[in-house]
Amino acid sequence: MLDKQATGILNVACREVSSKKDFVERLAQRMGRELTRTRAGSAASMKMKRAESAGLDVTRAEAVLGHPLPTLDEVAGDLAEMAADCS
């Protein structure tokens, strides 16, 4: 983005909106892990306000870069690969 001399607010993230549950499950799957001690819940039931999903509008960043940002599966795969490299 520096090479493109982009200015202003640019959201750089996965190009898909997902629930936090979907993200954790996808990451575990890509890491070859089974989620055995987890339980699903709702952010709405928490005392402190929390977002139900994770996602940002990345269309401006994609336009500046000239290509799509990664999908949820690509992000989970990259994170799993980085975690494996740290082991």
N, CA, C and O of each residue as an XYZ file, in Angstrom:
348
protein
N       0.815     -1.181      0.000
C       0.000      0.000      0.000
C       0.868      1.257      0.000
O       0.467      2.302     -0.512
N       2.044      1.140      0.574
C       2.960      2.276      0.543
C       3.365      2.605     -0.889
O       3.440      3.773     -1.271
N       3.625      1.559     -1.679
C       3.998      1.777     -3.077
C       2.889      2.475     -3.862
O       3.162      3.219     -4.803
N       1.646      2.231     -3.472
C       0.496      2.837     -4.160
C       0.186      4.222     -3.601
O      -0.702      4.912     -4.103
N       0.913      4.630     -2.567
C       0.702      5.912     -1.893
C      -0.746      6.077     -1.428
O      -1.340      7.149     -1.549
N      -1.293      4.981     -0.892
C      -2.669      4.997     -0.395
C      -2.768      5.870      0.849
O      -1.874      5.865      1.695
N      -3.851      6.611      0.950
C      -4.095      7.453      2.121
C      -5.493      7.169      2.639
O      -6.319      6.566      1.955
N      -5.735      7.609      3.842
C      -7.058      7.432      4.427
C      -7.195      6.094      5.123
O      -6.214      5.380      5.331
N      -8.409      5.768      5.476
C      -8.691      4.531      6.202
C      -8.891      3.395      5.213
O      -9.728      3.468      4.313
N      -8.112      2.357      5.396
C      -8.223      1.152      4.568
C      -8.358     -0.047      5.498
O      -7.509     -0.249      6.367
N      -9.402     -0.838      5.331
C      -9.573     -2.057      6.109
C      -8.845     -3.185      5.406
O      -9.151     -3.512      4.259
N      -7.888     -3.775      6.086
C      -7.133     -4.890      5.526
C      -7.432     -6.096      6.395
O      -6.998     -6.172      7.545
N      -8.176     -7.034      5.837
C      -8.625     -8.195      6.599
C      -9.100     -9.267      5.627
O      -9.001     -9.109      4.410
N      -9.606    -10.338      6.174
C     -10.249    -11.370      5.369
C     -11.400    -10.731      4.598
O     -12.061     -9.827      5.110
N     -11.640    -11.184      3.397
C     -12.688    -10.568      2.593
C     -14.078    -11.097      2.914
O     -15.066    -10.612      2.362
N     -14.168    -12.090      3.803
C     -15.464    -12.679      4.174
C     -15.828    -12.316      5.608
O     -14.959    -12.206      6.473
N     -17.103    -12.133      5.845
C     -17.601    -11.953      7.199
C     -17.895    -13.340      7.747
O     -18.502    -14.167      7.067
N     -17.465    -13.593      8.977
C     -17.726    -14.894      9.586
C     -18.030    -14.720     11.061
O     -17.680    -13.710     11.670
N     -18.684    -15.714     11.618
C     -18.860    -15.694     13.069
C     -17.525    -16.082     13.690
O     -16.679    -16.695     13.039
N     -17.350    -15.729     14.921
C     -16.125    -16.102     15.623
C     -16.047    -17.626     15.734
O     -14.961    -18.202     15.667
N     -17.188    -18.269     15.902
C     -17.252    -19.731     15.955
C     -16.746    -20.338     14.656
O     -15.947    -21.274     14.676
N     -17.207    -19.810     13.524
C     -16.754    -20.316     12.221
C     -15.247    -20.149     12.056
O     -14.571    -21.040     11.543
N     -14.719    -18.994     12.495
C     -13.285    -18.750     12.380
C     -12.492    -19.764     13.202
O     -11.534    -20.354     12.703
N     -12.885    -19.966     14.451
C     -12.173    -20.899     15.325
C     -12.261    -22.322     14.776
O     -11.269    -23.051     14.787
N     -13.431    -22.720     14.300
C     -13.591    -24.069     13.741
C     -12.741    -24.252     12.482
O     -12.120    -25.300     12.308
N     -12.707    -23.266     11.621
C     -11.915    -23.356     10.392
C     -10.434    -23.425     10.707
O      -9.702    -24.203     10.095
N      -9.983    -22.608     11.669
C      -8.582    -22.629     12.063
C      -8.207    -23.983     12.657
O      -7.163    -24.541     12.320
N      -9.040    -24.505     13.525
C      -8.777    -25.821     14.118
C      -8.707    -26.895     13.038
O      -7.832    -27.761     13.066
N      -9.625    -26.832     12.098
C      -9.636    -27.803     10.991
C      -8.340    -27.730     10.192
O      -7.739    -28.760      9.886
N      -7.910    -26.524      9.857
C      -6.690    -26.359      9.062
C      -5.441    -26.761      9.840
O      -4.418    -27.108      9.249
N      -5.530    -26.711     11.198
C      -4.411    -27.124     12.032
C      -4.461    -28.612     12.358
O      -3.574    -29.143     13.026
N      -5.518    -29.281     11.873
C      -5.660    -30.706     12.144
C      -6.022    -30.988     13.591
O      -5.680    -32.043     14.126
N      -6.701    -30.062     14.216
C      -7.085    -30.200     15.622
C      -8.579    -30.424     15.740
O      -9.366    -29.958     14.917
N      -8.951    -31.150     16.784
C     -10.357    -31.375     17.072
C     -10.736    -30.506     18.263
O     -10.010    -30.461     19.256
N     -11.845    -29.829     18.171
C     -12.303    -28.984     19.270
C     -13.150    -29.842     20.211
O     -14.327    -30.086     19.948
N     -12.552    -30.288     21.288
C     -13.252    -31.190     22.208
C     -13.693    -30.505     23.495
O     -14.571    -31.014     24.191
N     -13.101    -29.363     23.823
C     -13.442    -28.681     25.075
C     -14.011    -27.297     24.817
O     -13.701    -26.352     25.542
N     -14.820    -27.175     23.816
C     -15.414    -25.883     23.493
C     -16.924    -25.984     23.541
O     -17.494    -27.071     23.441
N     -17.549    -24.861     23.692
C     -19.005    -24.817     23.592
C     -19.396    -23.501     22.930
O     -18.809    -22.450     23.186
N     -20.372    -23.593     22.097
C     -20.833    -22.402     21.382
C     -21.755    -21.599     22.292
O     -22.486    -22.151     23.114
N     -21.701    -20.304     22.124
C     -22.564    -19.411     22.879
C     -22.889    -18.201     22.027
O     -22.565    -18.150     20.840
N     -23.515    -17.259     22.633
C     -23.884    -16.050     21.918
C     -23.286    -14.841     22.629
O     -23.341    -14.735     23.854
N     -22.729    -13.955     21.861
C     -22.188    -12.717     22.427
C     -23.304    -11.888     23.048
O     -23.054    -11.089     23.951
N     -24.515    -12.069     22.579
C     -25.656    -11.315     23.108
C     -25.922    -11.653     24.570
O     -26.506    -10.847     25.295
N     -25.498    -12.842     25.010
C     -25.750    -13.247     26.393
C     -24.682    -12.734     27.363
O     -24.810    -12.919     28.574
N     -23.651    -12.104     26.855
C     -22.575    -11.610     27.707
C     -22.938    -10.254     28.311
O     -23.675     -9.476     27.706
N     -22.417     -9.978     29.506
C     -22.679     -8.694     30.156
C     -22.074     -7.545     29.353
O     -22.698     -6.497     29.183
N     -20.858     -7.753     28.863
C     -20.178     -6.731     28.078
C     -20.574     -6.892     26.603
O     -20.611     -8.016     26.101
N     -20.861     -5.826     25.928
C     -21.251     -5.880     24.515
C     -20.109     -6.410     23.669
O     -18.978     -5.938     23.787
N     -20.392     -7.384     22.819
C     -19.420     -7.983     21.913
C     -20.074     -8.163     20.546
O     -21.284     -8.368     20.449
N     -19.272     -8.086     19.503
C     -19.781     -8.303     18.143
C     -20.094     -9.784     17.937
O     -19.378    -10.652     18.438
N     -21.149    -10.062     17.210
C     -21.530    -11.440     16.885
C     -20.646    -12.022     15.794
O     -20.458    -13.237     15.723
N     -20.108    -11.164     14.951
C     -19.300    -11.642     13.830
C     -18.084    -10.748     13.658
O     -17.985     -9.667     14.240
N     -17.172    -11.235     12.844
C     -15.966    -10.473     12.539
C     -15.951    -10.196     11.041
O     -16.072    -11.119     10.236
N     -15.805     -8.957     10.673
C     -15.750     -8.634      9.255
C     -15.626     -7.143      9.027
O     -16.155     -6.334      9.788
N     -14.929     -6.802      7.987
C     -14.738     -5.407      7.599
C     -14.970     -5.272      6.096
O     -14.793     -6.231      5.344
N     -15.363     -4.090      5.671
C     -15.507     -3.818      4.242
C     -14.119     -3.541      3.675
O     -13.519     -2.504      3.957
N     -13.621     -4.468      2.882
C     -12.260     -4.366      2.356
C     -12.221     -3.935      0.888
O     -11.165     -3.998      0.258
N     -13.341     -3.505      0.344
C     -13.391     -3.191     -1.088
C     -12.422     -2.075     -1.485
O     -11.839     -2.122     -2.567
N     -12.247     -1.080     -0.626
C     -11.322      0.011     -0.976
C      -9.884     -0.495     -1.008
O      -9.129     -0.154     -1.919
N      -9.499     -1.302     -0.025
C      -8.140     -1.858      0.000
C      -7.918     -2.748     -1.221
O      -6.844     -2.718     -1.822
N      -8.920     -3.535     -1.589
C      -8.789     -4.392     -2.775
C      -8.624     -3.557     -4.040
O      -7.848     -3.909     -4.928
N      -9.351     -2.460     -4.113
C      -9.228     -1.581     -5.288
C      -7.833     -0.968     -5.363
O      -7.241     -0.903     -6.441
N      -7.311     -0.524     -4.242
C      -5.968      0.068     -4.217
C      -4.923     -0.967     -4.606
O      -4.015     -0.686     -5.387
N      -5.062     -2.169     -4.052
C      -4.082     -3.229     -4.326
C      -4.242     -3.847     -5.711
O      -3.282     -4.355     -6.290
N      -5.464     -3.798     -6.233
C      -5.709     -4.382     -7.549
C      -5.915     -5.888     -7.523
O      -5.811     -6.545     -8.559
N      -6.204     -6.439     -6.356
C      -6.495     -7.872     -6.247
C      -7.324     -8.124     -4.984
O      -7.315     -7.312     -4.059
N      -8.033     -9.243     -4.953
C      -8.847     -9.532     -3.769
C      -7.986     -9.904     -2.564
O      -6.920    -10.503     -2.706
N      -8.464     -9.542     -1.386
C      -7.817     -9.954     -0.145
C      -8.202    -11.414      0.132
O      -9.139    -11.923     -0.483
N      -7.508    -12.085      1.033
C      -7.723    -13.521      1.220
C      -9.094    -13.873      1.794
O      -9.745    -13.062      2.453
N      -9.509    -15.115      1.519
C     -10.756    -15.653      2.058
C     -10.517    -16.155      3.475
O      -9.375    -16.209      3.932
N     -11.571    -16.516      4.162
C     -11.462    -17.076      5.503
C     -10.601    -18.337      5.499
O      -9.758    -18.521      6.377
N     -10.811    -19.191      4.523
C     -10.034    -20.429      4.448
C      -8.552    -20.141      4.215
O      -7.691    -20.806      4.792
N      -8.255    -19.155      3.376
C      -6.856    -18.789      3.125
C      -6.195    -18.219      4.377
O      -5.040    -18.533      4.667
N      -6.918    -17.387      5.116
C      -6.372    -16.823      6.354
C      -6.122    -17.938      7.364
O      -5.059    -17.993      7.983
N      -7.104    -18.826      7.531
C      -6.942    -19.940      8.475
C      -5.765    -20.818      8.071
O      -5.007    -21.266      8.932
N      -5.602    -21.070      6.780
C      -4.482    -21.875      6.307
C      -3.142    -21.212      6.575
O      -2.193    -21.871      6.998
N      -3.063    -19.911      6.330
C      -1.819    -19.180      6.584
C      -1.475    -19.174      8.072
O      -0.318    -19.364      8.445
N      -2.478    -18.956      8.920
C      -2.244    -18.966     10.362
C      -1.805    -20.348     10.841
O      -0.913    -20.463     11.682
N      -2.434    -21.400     10.304
C      -2.066    -22.765     10.673
C      -0.626    -23.051     10.256
O       0.127    -23.688     10.994
N      -0.254    -22.584      9.087
C       1.116    -22.783      8.593
C       2.121    -22.033      9.467
O       3.182    -22.568      9.789
N       1.796    -20.807      9.850
C       2.685    -20.045     10.719
C       2.820    -20.713     12.092
O       3.912    -20.745     12.660
N       1.722    -21.242     12.623
C       1.772    -21.922     13.911
C       2.651    -23.172     13.825
O       3.396    -23.482     14.755
N       2.555    -23.881     12.706
C       3.369    -25.086     12.516
C       4.851    -24.716     12.432
O       5.702    -25.442     12.947
N       5.157    -23.603     11.793
C       6.542    -23.148     11.675
C       7.130    -22.749     13.027
O       8.344    -22.823     13.223
N       6.278    -22.329     13.956
C       6.743    -21.916     15.287
C       6.935    -23.106     16.226
O       7.525    -22.960     17.296
N       6.446    -24.267     15.838
C       6.544    -25.445     16.715
C       7.913    -26.046     16.705
O       8.156    -27.040     17.390
